[in-house]
Amino acid sequence: MENVVLSALLLVYFGVLFWISNATSKNATTQSFFSGDRKSPWYLVAFGMIGTSLSGVTFISVPGKVMSSGWHYYQLVLGFFLGYFAVAFVLLPIYYRMQLTSIYTYLERRLGVDAYRWGAGYFILSRCLGATVRLYLVINVLQLFIFEKIGIPFALSTLIIIAMIVAYTLKGGVKTIVWTDTLQTSFMLLALLVCVISFQQKLGLGWSDIFTSMNSGNLLSIFETNPLKGDYFWKHLLGGAFISIAMTGLDQEMMQKNISVKTLRDAQKNMVVFSFTLLFVNALFLILGGVLTLYANQHGLHIAPDDLFPRLVQDYLPFGVFVLFIVGLISALFPSVDGAITALTASYCIDVLGFDRLERSEAEKKRIKQRVHLSFALIFMVLVFIFKALDNKSIVDLIFDIAAYTYGPLLGLFSFGILTKRQLISPKVVYLTLLSPLFCYGLKFYSSELFGAYQIGNEMLIINGLITFIILFVFSKNSTHAAAN
């Protein structure tokens, strides 16, 4: 009976997403697929971005972090908060002033077509790897809880899930994603709230007693004062700020929703509201982690941090709450996948195929866009099969690291363009930026031999961007005619 309920739930969930897609894609053009006709309500974008920024890894892992490190993760969140203001008041004005559809067009106008294509290439590589890892994790969860129990093999479940995602993203693009992200964020927050309240009731304690117990168990400590550790306060704060600048402000997936808002002022309101809301939502995840840890300790349970949330929900809460947990998990995971495939389609069509530069009929653009969309879906499926064949958690972690390193060169490219008026001595200089992530990977790999007890943390992104900036600065010359400035 439980398997039937979960299977029906999945079908209904995707049915609702497909209905939203049909409702939002009426009279949709290729341009509306890419930019939403710049008519997206700013408050929906702000709310929906919460689901996009919080992946399923966050949904599962952040509560478990409280068990070992208290609220140290919140140092990173405070850094995110600062970085979002830089996105709102430094990057967004540039994007709106230049009326960009793809944010990497900035690099073309400032540094030339090679920088433009190189920047778009970093994004496409990063999103392909990052989104498919997340998709792989989603399908693994659904395989475990639903498909395996009704006899559907992993390969077929992968095909079903990807086909469903394509079905509701193929026509509407950004116009659809803004609304589906809003729905999925609502489900995720509902699941989070219900789980917090359910475990609080299971503990049989009032909130004042819970917070007292958390404090005495060192589960509320925020600041790490040891500079040798990877989660040292200033590392987390500065690293978090640059992570949000790079992975939000320099990311086509995140920015295409922001620049789909009609005016710059509304887009900035969106970012400010989103940044404050994210402070609250992450605090709620950490409160949940504290409650889960207290419950595990109360019952003498020894559970790995990443397994804490799903195992306790499955084994100790009613089936109805477990169903809501599955909905919340899917809702946390899917915005990063459906938004990624839409952003990749937009980036490839505009940045690689040159939709904005070449004359094509609307019918031809639609055909090409659909082929590109389906091609990325096929790439996603192949990569998921590769991850399944490897079935090695360290490989997954490595892919996440490689994907994160690609934002360092983007950070360096945009910083060089915005902060200086220098021009590159040759367009081919941007090829040298590939040295930066390679150097950083080697630096992290040999960090114990080089630095001893010192642990490299989120400052790696800053180092990566700084090396790229230095390379560009060395191979450039003074100019008073930098186009973007």
Backbone torsions as a table, in degrees:
resi	resn	phi	psi	omega
1	MET	NA	-41.5	-179.7
2	GLU	-62.2	-39.4	179.7
3	ASN	-63.7	-39.2	179.4
4	VAL	-64.2	-42.9	-179.3
5	VAL	-62.7	-46.4	-178.8
6	LEU	-66.2	-38.4	178.4
7	SER	-65.9	-44.5	178.8
8	ALA	-63.9	-37.4	179.1
9	LEU	-61.1	-44.0	-179.8
10	LEU	-62.4	-42.4	179.6
11	LEU	-65.2	-42.9	178.7
12	VAL	-64.0	-41.1	-179.8
13	TYR	-57.8	-51.2	179.8
14	PHE	-70.1	-29.3	175.7
15	GLY	-61.6	-41.3	178.3
16	VAL	-65.3	-43.0	178.3
17	LEU	-62.0	-40.1	179.9
18	PHE	-67.8	-36.5	177.4
19	TRP	-64.4	-42.6	176.9
20	ILE	-61.2	-40.8	179.7
21	SER	-59.4	-46.6	179.6
22	ASN	-63.3	-40.0	-177.4
23	ALA	-69.1	-32.9	-175.0
24	THR	-94.2	-10.4	-175.5
25	SER	-103.6	8.8	177.0
26	LYS	-64.6	132.0	-179.3
27	ASN	59.9	24.6	-179.3
28	ALA	-73.6	137.9	175.8
29	THR	-107.5	174.7	176.6
30	THR	-61.0	-40.5	-179.6
31	GLN	-64.8	-38.9	179.0
32	SER	-68.7	-30.3	174.9
33	PHE	-60.9	-41.0	-176.7
34	PHE	-81.2	-38.1	-170.2
35	SER	-124.4	-3.4	-177.4
36	GLY	65.1	21.7	-177.4
37	ASP	56.9	18.6	-178.2
38	ARG	52.4	41.5	-179.7
39	LYS	-124.6	14.1	-178.1
40	SER	-70.8	132.5	176.6
41	PRO	-63.9	129.9	-173.5
42	TRP	-62.0	-34.9	-176.8
43	TYR	-70.7	-31.8	175.6
44	LEU	-70.1	-39.4	177.8
45	VAL	-62.4	-44.4	-179.8
46	ALA	-60.7	-44.7	-178.5
47	PHE	-69.5	-44.5	-177.8
48	GLY	-66.2	-30.0	-179.8
49	MET	-65.7	-20.6	176.8
50	ILE	-61.7	-47.2	179.0
51	GLY	-63.9	-35.9	-179.8
52	THR	-69.4	-39.3	-176.1
53	SER	-77.7	-23.0	179.3
54	LEU	-103.8	102.3	-179.3
55	SER	-79.8	174.8	176.8
56	GLY	-63.2	-28.5	175.7
57	VAL	-62.6	-41.6	175.1
58	THR	-62.2	-44.8	-177.8
59	PHE	-57.5	-39.2	-177.2
60	ILE	-90.0	-44.3	-167.1
61	SER	-83.9	-37.2	-175.0
62	VAL	-60.1	-45.1	176.3
63	PRO	-58.6	-36.8	-180.0
64	GLY	-68.2	-25.5	-179.8
65	LYS	-63.7	-28.6	-177.4
66	VAL	-61.2	-33.9	-178.5
67	MET	-57.7	-39.0	-174.0
68	SER	-102.8	-28.2	-173.1
69	SER	-135.5	19.1	178.6
70	GLY	57.7	-132.6	-178.2
71	TRP	-99.9	24.1	-179.2
72	HIS	-57.4	-31.0	178.4
73	TYR	-59.0	-27.7	-176.7
74	TYR	-67.9	-21.1	173.9
75	GLN	-60.6	-41.2	178.5
76	LEU	-65.3	-39.8	179.6
77	VAL	-63.2	-39.9	176.4
78	LEU	-62.3	-36.7	174.7
79	GLY	-64.8	-43.1	175.1
80	PHE	-53.2	-46.0	-176.7
81	PHE	-56.0	-46.0	179.4
82	LEU	-65.8	-41.9	-178.1
83	GLY	-63.2	-35.5	-179.6
84	TYR	-63.3	-30.1	177.4
85	PHE	-70.5	-34.5	174.8
86	ALA	-65.3	-39.4	176.5
87	VAL	-61.7	-44.5	-175.4
88	ALA	-67.4	-39.8	-169.5
89	PHE	-111.7	-1.5	174.0
90	VAL	-116.5	-52.6	-174.1
91	LEU	-80.6	-46.3	-177.4
92	LEU	-58.6	-41.4	177.1
93	PRO	-59.3	-35.5	177.6
94	ILE	-66.1	-46.7	-177.4
95	TYR	-62.9	-39.7	-179.0
96	TYR	-74.8	-38.7	179.9
97	ARG	-62.4	-36.8	-178.9
98	MET	-89.8	-1.4	177.8
99	GLN	51.8	53.4	-175.6
100	LEU	-83.4	144.1	167.6
101	THR	-98.6	-45.8	169.4
102	SER	-104.2	128.2	-176.5
103	ILE	-67.5	-19.5	-178.7
104	TYR	-77.0	-9.6	171.8
105	THR	-61.4	-26.3	175.2
106	TYR	-56.2	-43.3	-178.4
107	LEU	-64.8	-34.8	177.7
108	GLU	-64.3	-46.3	-176.1
109	ARG	-71.9	-27.0	-177.2
110	ARG	-94.2	-41.7	-171.7
111	LEU	-122.8	-5.5	178.2
112	GLY	109.7	167.7	-172.7
113	VAL	-67.0	-30.4	178.8
114	ASP	-65.7	-42.9	177.6
115	ALA	-63.6	-38.6	179.3
116	TYR	-60.2	-51.4	-178.0
117	ARG	-69.7	-36.0	178.4
118	TRP	-64.7	-42.7	178.1
119	GLY	-63.9	-45.2	177.6
120	ALA	-63.0	-36.2	178.5
121	GLY	-64.5	-41.2	175.7
122	TYR	-58.7	-43.7	-179.6
123	PHE	-64.2	-46.9	-177.6
124	ILE	-61.1	-44.3	178.1
125	LEU	-62.0	-47.3	-177.0
126	SER	-62.5	-47.2	-177.0
127	ARG	-69.9	-36.2	177.1
128	CYS	-59.4	-46.7	-178.7
129	LEU	-70.3	-50.6	-176.3
130	GLY	-63.6	-45.0	-177.3
131	ALA	-67.7	-37.3	-178.4
132	THR	-74.1	-30.8	173.0
133	VAL	-62.2	-45.1	178.7
134	ARG	-63.0	-41.6	177.9
135	LEU	-61.6	-42.0	177.7
136	TYR	-58.8	-42.6	179.0
137	LEU	-65.8	-38.2	177.9
138	VAL	-62.0	-50.7	-175.9
139	ILE	-64.6	-34.9	176.0
140	ASN	-60.5	-42.9	179.3
141	VAL	-64.8	-47.6	-180.0
142	LEU	-64.9	-35.0	177.7
143	GLN	-62.9	-42.6	-178.3
144	LEU	-67.4	-44.5	-172.3
145	PHE	-91.6	-22.8	-173.4
146	ILE	-127.2	-66.1	-167.7
147	PHE	-64.7	-41.7	-178.1
148	GLU	-62.2	-35.8	-176.5
149	LYS	-74.6	-17.8	177.3
150	ILE	-110.5	14.8	170.5
151	GLY	82.5	19.0	178.4
152	ILE	-95.3	122.9	-179.0
153	PRO	-70.5	163.8	-175.7
154	PHE	-58.6	-43.1	-177.6
155	ALA	-60.5	-42.8	-179.4
156	LEU	-71.4	-38.5	178.8
157	SER	-64.8	-36.1	176.3
158	THR	-62.1	-46.1	178.6
159	LEU	-60.8	-41.7	-179.3
160	ILE	-63.3	-48.4	-176.8
161	ILE	-63.7	-46.5	-179.3
162	ILE	-65.0	-39.0	177.8
163	ALA	-62.0	-39.6	178.4
164	MET	-64.7	-42.6	179.7
165	ILE	-63.4	-44.6	178.4
166	VAL	-61.1	-39.5	-175.8
167	ALA	-60.4	-37.4	-176.7
168	TYR	-98.9	-2.7	177.5
169	THR	-111.2	-13.5	-170.0
170	LEU	-64.3	-38.7	-173.5
171	LYS	-93.6	-47.9	-168.6
172	GLY	-84.9	-29.7	-179.4
173	GLY	62.1	-131.4	-176.1
174	VAL	-61.3	-37.7	179.2
175	LYS	-57.4	-38.3	178.8
176	THR	-76.3	-44.4	-174.4
177	ILE	-60.7	-38.5	179.2
178	VAL	-56.5	-42.3	-178.0
179	TRP	-79.2	-41.5	179.4
180	THR	-66.7	-35.4	176.2
181	ASP	-63.2	-37.6	177.8
182	THR	-62.5	-46.0	179.0
183	LEU	-62.4	-46.2	-175.6
184	GLN	-69.4	-34.6	174.6
185	THR	-63.8	-38.6	177.8
186	SER	-60.9	-46.1	179.1
187	PHE	-62.7	-41.9	-178.7
188	MET	-62.8	-45.8	-179.5
189	LEU	-67.9	-36.3	176.9
190	LEU	-62.4	-45.7	179.0
191	ALA	-61.5	-41.7	-180.0
192	LEU	-61.5	-47.6	-179.3
193	LEU	-63.7	-44.7	-179.3
194	VAL	-62.9	-40.3	179.6
195	CYS	-67.2	-40.9	177.3
196	VAL	-59.5	-49.5	-177.5
197	ILE	-65.8	-39.7	-178.6
198	SER	-62.4	-45.0	-179.8
199	PHE	-73.1	-30.9	175.0
200	GLN	-62.6	-41.0	177.9
201	GLN	-69.3	-35.9	177.8
202	LYS	-63.2	-36.3	178.6
203	LEU	-67.6	-29.1	-178.8
204	GLY	72.2	27.5	-179.1
205	LEU	-122.9	150.3	172.1
206	GLY	-75.6	166.1	-175.6
207	TRP	-66.6	-32.9	178.3
208	SER	-65.1	-40.6	177.7
209	ASP	-67.1	-37.5	179.3
210	ILE	-63.4	-46.4	-179.3
211	PHE	-67.8	-33.2	175.3
212	THR	-63.8	-43.1	179.1
213	SER	-66.3	-40.0	177.5
214	MET	-61.9	-43.1	-178.0
215	ASN	-64.8	-43.3	-179.8
216	SER	-68.3	-27.0	177.9
217	GLY	-89.9	10.1	178.8
218	ASN	60.5	33.5	-179.5
219	LEU	-95.4	-1.4	-179.5
220	LEU	-112.3	4.4	-178.4
221	SER	-67.6	130.0	-176.6
222	ILE	-102.0	-42.8	-167.3
223	PHE	-98.8	125.8	171.7
224	GLU	-98.1	121.0	-173.1
225	THR	-101.7	-1.0	179.3
226	ASN	-87.6	110.3	-175.4
227	PRO	-66.7	-14.3	-179.9
228	LEU	-78.8	-17.9	-175.9
229	LYS	-85.1	153.6	-179.2
230	GLY	-66.4	-24.5	-179.8
231	ASP	-105.4	27.6	172.6
232	TYR	-55.7	142.8	-170.9
233	PHE	-52.2	-51.6	-174.6
234	TRP	-69.8	-30.4	174.2
235	LYS	-63.4	-47.0	-179.0
236	HIS	-66.7	-43.3	-176.7
237	LEU	-64.6	-52.5	-179.4
238	LEU	-69.0	-41.0	178.4
239	GLY	-62.1	-42.9	178.6
240	GLY	-62.0	-40.4	179.2
241	ALA	-62.0	-45.7	-178.8
242	PHE	-73.6	-29.1	174.6
243	ILE	-62.8	-45.1	-178.9
244	SER	-70.0	-34.2	176.0
245	ILE	-63.8	-46.6	-176.1
246	ALA	-75.5	-48.5	-170.6
247	MET	-88.5	-4.3	170.6
248	THR	-116.0	-57.0	-174.5
249	GLY	-70.8	-24.5	-179.1
250	LEU	-112.3	19.2	-177.5
251	ASP	-112.9	121.6	-176.7
252	GLN	-60.7	-37.1	-179.0
253	GLU	-60.7	-47.4	-178.1
254	MET	-72.7	-40.5	-174.7
255	MET	-77.2	-26.0	-179.1
256	GLN	-65.5	-25.3	175.7
257	LYS	-75.8	-40.4	179.5
258	ASN	-65.0	-44.8	-177.7
259	ILE	-81.3	3.0	170.8
260	SER	-84.9	-6.1	175.6
261	VAL	-79.2	146.5	-169.5
262	LYS	-62.2	-45.6	-173.9
263	THR	-124.4	158.0	176.9
264	LEU	-60.7	-42.5	-179.2
265	ARG	-58.7	-43.6	178.7
266	ASP	-67.2	-38.1	177.8
267	ALA	-63.4	-38.1	178.1
268	GLN	-69.5	-38.8	174.8
269	LYS	-59.8	-40.7	178.0
270	ASN	-56.9	-48.6	-177.0
271	MET	-66.2	-39.8	-179.4
272	VAL	-66.6	-47.5	178.6
273	VAL	-61.9	-43.4	179.0
274	PHE	-59.8	-42.5	-177.1
275	SER	-65.8	-41.6	178.0
276	PHE	-68.6	-40.0	-179.9
277	THR	-63.5	-38.4	-178.9
278	LEU	-65.9	-31.4	174.2
279	LEU	-59.0	-45.1	-178.8
280	PHE	-68.1	-45.0	-176.0
281	VAL	-65.0	-42.9	178.2
282	ASN	-66.1	-35.5	175.3
283	ALA	-62.0	-37.6	179.0
284	LEU	-65.6	-40.1	176.0
285	PHE	-61.0	-40.5	-178.9
286	LEU	-72.1	-35.3	174.0
287	ILE	-62.4	-43.6	176.4
288	LEU	-57.4	-44.2	179.5
289	GLY	-59.6	-39.8	177.4
290	GLY	-64.9	-43.2	179.1
291	VAL	-63.6	-43.1	179.0
292	LEU	-62.1	-41.8	-179.8
293	THR	-65.2	-42.8	177.3
294	LEU	-61.4	-40.9	-179.8
295	TYR	-65.3	-43.6	178.9
296	ALA	-62.7	-42.9	178.8
297	ASN	-65.7	-38.8	-179.2
298	GLN	-61.2	-33.9	-177.0
299	HIS	-103.2	9.2	177.1
300	GLY	65.4	33.6	-177.4
301	LEU	-94.1	138.1	177.7
302	HIS	-116.6	101.9	-173.2
303	ILE	-127.7	138.3	177.1
304	ALA	-60.5	144.9	-175.8
305	PRO	-52.7	-45.1	-177.4
306	ASP	-70.9	-18.2	179.3
307	ASP	-95.7	-7.3	-171.4
308	LEU	-59.8	-54.2	-175.7
309	PHE	-64.4	-56.0	-177.3
310	PRO	-63.3	-38.2	-176.8
311	ARG	-69.0	-43.1	-180.0
312	LEU	-65.7	-39.6	178.8
313	VAL	-64.1	-45.0	-177.2
314	GLN	-68.0	-39.0	-171.8
315	ASP	-93.3	-22.0	-169.9
316	TYR	-126.0	-2.2	177.2
317	LEU	-115.7	158.4	179.1
318	PRO	-58.7	157.1	-177.2
319	PHE	-59.5	-34.8	179.7
320	GLY	-61.8	-38.9	178.0
321	VAL	-70.4	-37.0	177.1
322	PHE	-62.3	-40.0	176.4
323	VAL	-60.4	-44.4	179.1
324	LEU	-64.8	-35.3	176.0
325	PHE	-61.3	-43.7	178.7
326	ILE	-61.9	-43.4	178.0
327	VAL	-61.5	-43.6	179.2
328	GLY	-64.0	-39.6	179.3
329	LEU	-64.9	-46.3	177.6
330	ILE	-61.1	-41.3	-178.2
331	SER	-68.1	-27.0	176.1
332	ALA	-78.6	-30.2	-175.3
333	LEU	-86.5	-39.8	-170.3
334	PHE	-71.5	-34.2	178.4
335	PRO	-56.5	-33.1	179.9
336	SER	-75.3	-19.2	179.9
337	VAL	-91.0	-49.9	-178.2
338	ASP	-67.3	-36.2	176.5
339	GLY	-67.3	-35.4	-179.3
340	ALA	-66.4	-45.2	-177.6
341	ILE	-66.9	-33.0	176.3
342	THR	-69.4	-44.7	179.9
343	ALA	-66.2	-37.2	178.4
344	LEU	-65.9	-40.2	176.5
345	THR	-61.6	-45.9	-180.0
346	ALA	-62.8	-46.2	-177.7
347	SER	-63.7	-43.3	-178.3
348	TYR	-66.5	-43.1	-178.8
349	CYS	-65.5	-41.6	-175.8
350	ILE	-84.2	-47.5	-171.4
351	ASP	-83.2	-33.3	-177.3
352	VAL	-99.0	-47.5	-177.0
353	LEU	-86.2	-15.7	174.5
354	GLY	72.8	44.7	179.0
355	PHE	-56.8	-33.7	-177.7
356	ASP	-80.3	-11.6	-174.7
357	ARG	-108.8	-23.8	-175.7
358	LEU	-110.5	143.5	179.0
359	GLU	-78.5	119.7	175.7
360	ARG	-140.4	149.6	176.9
361	SER	-72.6	158.5	179.7
362	GLU	-60.2	-40.3	-179.9
363	ALA	-62.8	-41.2	179.6
364	GLU	-67.3	-40.8	178.4
365	LYS	-61.3	-41.2	179.5
366	LYS	-62.9	-43.0	179.9
367	ARG	-62.7	-45.9	-179.8
368	ILE	-64.1	-44.2	-179.6
369	LYS	-59.4	-43.7	-179.8
370	GLN	-65.1	-39.6	177.9
371	ARG	-64.6	-41.8	178.4
372	VAL	-63.8	-44.0	179.4
373	HIS	-58.6	-47.5	179.9
374	LEU	-67.4	-34.1	178.3
375	SER	-64.8	-42.5	177.3
376	PHE	-66.0	-35.1	175.6
377	ALA	-61.1	-41.4	178.0
378	LEU	-65.2	-41.9	177.1
379	ILE	-60.9	-43.6	177.9
380	PHE	-56.9	-45.8	-176.9
381	MET	-64.2	-44.1	179.5
382	VAL	-62.3	-44.2	179.8
383	LEU	-65.0	-37.5	176.4
384	VAL	-61.2	-42.5	178.2
385	PHE	-63.7	-37.3	178.4
386	ILE	-64.8	-45.8	178.6
387	PHE	-61.2	-37.9	178.9
388	LYS	-66.4	-40.5	179.3
389	ALA	-65.3	-40.6	177.7
390	LEU	-68.5	-44.6	176.4
391	ASP	44.9	49.5	-176.3
392	ASN	-132.6	117.0	-175.5
393	LYS	-61.2	-32.9	179.9
394	SER	-66.7	-31.6	176.6
395	ILE	-66.2	-42.0	177.8
396	VAL	-60.7	-45.0	178.2
397	ASP	-62.0	-39.1	179.2
398	LEU	-63.7	-42.0	179.0
399	ILE	-62.8	-40.7	177.0
400	PHE	-61.9	-41.3	179.4
401	ASP	-63.5	-46.5	-179.8
402	ILE	-61.3	-42.5	178.9
403	ALA	-62.0	-40.0	179.9
404	ALA	-67.5	-36.3	-179.1
405	TYR	-63.5	-26.4	-178.5
406	THR	-67.0	-20.0	178.9
407	TYR	-78.2	-19.4	177.5
408	GLY	-61.0	-51.6	176.0
409	PRO	-60.0	-36.8	176.4
410	LEU	-61.9	-42.5	178.3
411	LEU	-61.4	-42.8	178.9
412	GLY	-66.5	-41.9	-179.9
413	LEU	-62.5	-49.6	-179.1
414	PHE	-67.2	-39.5	179.4
415	SER	-62.5	-42.8	178.9
416	PHE	-62.4	-43.1	-179.6
417	GLY	-65.7	-38.8	-174.7
418	ILE	-83.3	-40.2	-171.0
419	LEU	-89.4	-13.7	179.6
420	THR	-127.4	167.7	173.3
421	LYS	-114.0	16.0	-178.2
422	ARG	-77.1	154.1	176.6
423	GLN	-115.5	143.8	179.6
424	LEU	-66.7	142.4	179.7
425	ILE	-70.9	-21.3	175.4
426	SER	-153.0	140.4	177.8
427	PRO	-58.2	-26.2	-176.3
428	LYS	-74.3	-7.5	178.4
429	VAL	-57.6	-31.9	-177.1
430	VAL	-61.1	-22.7	177.8
431	TYR	-63.5	-27.8	179.3
432	LEU	-67.8	-18.0	-179.8
433	THR	-64.8	-16.9	176.3
434	LEU	-62.9	-24.6	-179.8
435	LEU	-66.1	-28.5	-174.7
436	SER	-64.3	-55.7	178.6
437	PRO	-64.0	-31.6	177.8
438	LEU	-65.6	-42.5	177.8
439	PHE	-63.5	-44.0	-178.0
440	CYS	-65.7	-37.3	177.5
441	TYR	-63.7	-43.9	176.9
442	GLY	-63.4	-37.9	179.2
443	LEU	-61.9	-43.6	179.9
444	LYS	-71.4	-37.2	-177.3
445	PHE	-63.5	-37.9	-177.7
446	TYR	-105.5	22.5	-174.2
447	SER	-62.0	-37.8	-178.0
448	SER	-66.7	-37.1	177.5
449	GLU	-71.4	-34.4	-175.9
450	LEU	-83.3	-39.1	-170.1
451	PHE	-118.8	-0.9	179.2
452	GLY	65.9	-121.5	-175.4
453	ALA	-75.7	-14.5	-179.0
454	TYR	-68.4	130.2	-179.1
455	GLN	-107.6	124.4	175.9
456	ILE	-75.6	127.0	-179.9
457	GLY	-114.8	-132.7	-175.6
458	ASN	-73.2	-4.9	176.0
459	GLU	-69.8	-10.5	179.2
460	MET	-58.8	-38.4	178.6
461	LEU	-62.3	-40.6	179.4
462	ILE	-65.0	-43.9	178.4
463	ILE	-60.7	-44.0	179.7
464	ASN	-59.2	-49.2	179.2
465	GLY	-65.3	-37.6	-179.1
466	LEU	-66.0	-40.9	178.6
467	ILE	-63.3	-43.4	177.0
468	THR	-59.7	-44.8	179.4
469	PHE	-59.2	-44.7	-178.6
470	ILE	-64.2	-42.3	178.1
471	ILE	-58.1	-47.6	-179.0
472	LEU	-65.5	-38.5	-179.1
473	PHE	-66.3	-43.6	-178.1
474	VAL	-62.7	-39.9	-177.2
475	PHE	-99.9	45.6	178.8
476	SER	-141.3	172.7	179.6
477	LYS	-138.8	160.9	179.9
478	ASN	-63.6	142.1	176.2
479	SER	-152.5	142.4	177.2
480	THR	-102.0	9.5	-176.1
481	HIS	-124.2	36.9	177.1
482	ALA	-65.8	116.7	-167.8
483	ALA	-58.0	-46.6	-173.6
484	ALA	-70.8	-30.6	-177.8
485	ASN	-83.0	NA	NA
